[in-house]
């Protein structure tokens, strides 16, 4: 996975992700559209991913995606 959008898409739809991380649907839609997940949401996202069996989503992955995104800007 190379983008936050790809990570969000693991859930299949924004509503499922929003419910899993305890955020509004609007907030999660902004994450996907902007291809950016705020760092203070990462822990909850990783926990939700683990509960769904998405073991590839880790804090290290999120940090790597953020670093790649920053260096591309």
Secondary structure, 3 states (H helix, E strand, C coil): CCCHHHHHHCCCCHHHHHHHHCCCHHHHHHHHHHCCCCHHHHHHHHHHHHHCCCCCCCHHHHHHHHHHHHHHC
